[in-house]
């Protein structure tokens, strides 16, 4: 293997458009292979590459110089080739990780050719005033435990705050909240002492009881002879007719399965549903539980879009539709599945993994975040046993479904661990062994999913997850490696008892000490991560692509087709519910918002620097700070239609946590001199854009606080904080 320097191996992609690939015309995975191989800027094993599969605009000479690859067109049919997609993707990103690690070990002292910011160390952005906050969002599993075991003293609560929750303990924000006189600000002393577990307790208190169990479906036994002999007979549900089954199944595969393609529609209808219609629903039958969960989610998909809002929030209809806050749509079907779940819950089969993931999806549609976590962990544990202990033919239809289930578990674990600090199951240790799904078991695209491009979306989310995970890991590893400063909170009171005492710039000796210890963001690392993120977007298939200028528009499915006059996303869609085919709005919003979230997290250390060390800010720092704020504004997921169908938004808890942190940062743009000048002078983001974002995210938190304990507490901080701002501006 030959390793080259980053400048030497950087591919030239100037004004290129990714190779246009339809998932049904040629193997989309071949395009993924080629696309992600192009991201490998740190060397590559010699191998056979099909030049026709490379994105347009690649410089052949540079490719050959960097990789030494023999460009030979493999004439074998794609179906007969060995699945090496994941090998190449992981190979590329593993080299990227090694590059990041080397940059981190250097403390950001080199590679500063792109920016003039001081590189005297690393960022303390996610730690209260330069403390080495032991990140709970560490990507490599076990890293937290190993760091914790090395600790010799008592553990501080702020060391266990997630990235989104740490914002409220940034010194400038902490001081502003305390000095604002908000009653709920007194709780910050407990946040400091306990960390994110204090937030989790708010969620536990919000939902002390499980979902209601007193509703179900009437049923009758199919086998009367078995019933007469007092044996448990399979049952049928007279109120669940074939038309409803078809309607609910179509709705599920048109919405939830587009986001996380766990099931094969053809197999589900022809094998599972057909058998249940003949034999009935029985105890100990995984297919019965699976089908009932699909029906329940299908009812959620229909009523969650077109039914009445559960409430009116300050004159605005809630984004939660269907049922009530306590009794969500599909509850009767879900309860029938729950009643049978106990007979199959301990199995470690593919059906069991799918069942637990579907159960988790239903819980999250009801904003039951901890129930979602428990079900996801159960799915992840069963999935690990399935992969480790049973031989799997990855190229088979069943093997492909196992791959889909595995990567769905991984996507869910990353989010609830990063944003809620909930424990992981260990499933990430298998990611080098599990290939990406090929979707070979799908039939020709004649079903409702035609044109949804759910395969590309799922694969794109997996790749983006890896970049986001590295963003969290690298920044925090840099902090732990280079910072020896003691946080001001421990100066205020080592046992945390005085943590709520207001801190001011007049505190003797503090500014000089922290300024000398502060090393600034790891600029070289951040620049490289941003470049990789931009490359990820540039290499997306055309049906998924967008630019910053048209981030609210419809995807360009066909360059020759006419685009709709109206944007896909808007601040207000009007009173009529909108249900896009194949869940287009939610799918597009998720992908685009995760991209802007990643960009925001990469640039966020510059906001911390502007708030606490304005005297060290360079023009490039100010520009990066403005880009961070720009990246946090007008997220499509917070706009209509997605905001009006919150039951269909995946991982609802993750967005709510981040909205609260972003709102605190946007509030500081009006009271902090450095941030105010960045907004007013750089011209990157406008004040009106910030105000619209504040309105959207405040509406979101106001609505979600009805069912979210953490949002309910956060509203006690945000509402008076922005009410004071509005009164002053008025």
C-alpha positions, 0 to 999 in steps of 0.5 A: 500500500502506498500512502501519499500526501494530501496535496499530492493525492487531491483529486481535481473535481472542477465544475463536475457533475457526478456520474448520472446513475439510475439505480435501475439502469446500472448497479447504483452500488458500482457508482457508490464504489467509484464515488467513494473511492474518489474520496480517498486522498491518502492512498489506495491499494492497487486494484482494478477500476472501471473508468466508465463508472468514475464521475465525470471530470476526473483527471486520469493522470492524477488518479494514476499518479496517486493510486497507481491503479491499473484502469481496466474495464471489468467486463463481468456482469455487476451481479457476478462481481464480489461485493467490495463496495463497503471495503472501498468506502471503509478503506477510504474513510479509514485513511481519512481517520488516520490523517485526522489522528496525525493532525490531532497529535500534532496539535494543529501546529501544521497544515495551516496554509488555508487560514491565518488563525493562530494554531497554538493548540486545539479547541476547547469549544465543547468544554466549559472555558477550556476544560478537557470535557471528556466527550460522551460522543466519542466515536470509537466505542470503549474510548469513554470507558478507557478514559474514565478508568484512567481518571484518578479524581471524582468525575464532574457532571460537565464531562458527561454532557453531550455536544448539544447540551454543552452549549448552555454551559459555555461561559458566555451563554451561562453568564447571560442566562444567569444574569437574565434572571430566568427562574429555570436558570437555577437548574444549571447547577444540577446540570453542571453536577450531573451532566446529561443524565439530569436531562434524561431524568426530565424525559423519565418524569414526562412519561412515567407510564407506558403507552395505554394498554386498554385498547385493542382489536376484536378477534375470533378464533379461526380454528374452532376445534383448537378453541374447543380443546382449550388450545390457543388458536390463531385469530382473525380481526373482523375490523381489519379487512383486506382493504385496510391491510393494503392501505396501511401496507402501502402507507408504511412502504411509502413513508417509513420504509423509504427512510429505513428500508428494513423490509422487502415489499414483495416478500412481505405481501406475498409470503407474510400477509398472504399466509396470515390471511389464510392461517390467522395471527398466532402467538409465537409467530414472528410474522404476526407481530411484524405485520401488526407493527407494519399496519400500526405504522401505516396508520401513523403514516396516514393519520400523522399527515392528514388527520386533525392536529392533537392541539392548538399551540398559541393559535397554531395547529400542532405538528403532531396529527392523529389520535391524541398526545396520550393515544397515538394513531395505530395504538390498537394495532400496536397493542395487538403486536405488543401482546404477542411480542413476549413470545418471540422477544428473546429470539435472535433472528432477522425477524426479531431484529426487524420487529424491534426496529419497527417497535422503536420507530413507532415509539419515536413517532409517539415521542417516547424517546427512552422507549425508542432507545430500549427497543433499538438496543434490543434490536442491536443486541439481537443483530450482533448475535445474528451476525456473529453466530450464524453464517450469512451469505451477504449476496443472498436476499436474506443477507441483504436484509440483514445488512439493511437492519444492521445499518439501521441500528448503527444510524439510530445508535449514533444519534441517541448516543451523541445527543442523549448520551445513552449507552451504546450496544457495541454494534459499531464493532462489526461495521468492518465486517458488514457490507453495504446493502445492494438491494439485489432482492428488490424486484423491478421498479414497478411498485410505489417506491419507483422514483423514491431513490430510497436505496441511494438515500440510505447509502448516502446517510450511512456515508454521512454518518461516518463523517459526522462521527469523525467530526465529533471524535476528532474535535474532542480527541484534540481537546483531551490531548492538548488542554491542561487548563482547569475549568472556571466552574471548579474555581467557582466551587470544586464540588459544584455547589457554587456553579450557579454563581454568575461569572463576569469578566472582572473575575481576577486572573481568569481572562489572562489564564484562559487566553494563554491556555486556549489554543484555538480550533484545530484548523487544519483538521476542520478544513479537511473535514469540510472538504470531505463533506463538500466532496460527499455532496458533490458525489451524490447521485443527481436525484439527491443533489442540491446546492445551497442556493436551491436547498428549499427546492425539489430534487432534480429527478430529471434534468429535462423535466420541468421543475415545480414553481413552488419550493419543496420547503417553506415557512408556512404551507397553509392549512391544507396538509401535504402528503408528497409521494414516497415521503419526498419532503421528509426524506429530502429534509433529513438528508439536507439537514444532516448535511448542514448539521455536519457543516455547523458542527465543523465550524462551531468551534469558531463561535466559541472562540468569538464568544470567549476570545474575540481578541484572537479572532482573525478575518478567516476566523470571523468568516468561519464563524459566520459560516457556522451561523449560516449553516445553522439557519433555515434547516429544511426539517424545521420548515413545512411540510416536515414540521407539520408531520412530526410523527413521520420525522425520524429521530425527533429527539436529535433535532429538538436537542440541537434546536435548543443549542442553536437558539442559545447561540443565535440569541448571543448574536444580538448581545455579544459584540464580536458575534454581532460584528461578524453578522453585520460586517461579513455579509455571509448570513443576514439578520433576517435569516437569523430571525426567521430561523429563531421563529421556526425553531421556537415554534418547533420547541413550543410544539414538541414540549407537549411530549418531550420532557427535555424540550419542556425544560428548555422552553422555560429557558428559551421563552423568557430569554427571547421574550426579553429580546422581543420586548427590547426590540419592540 
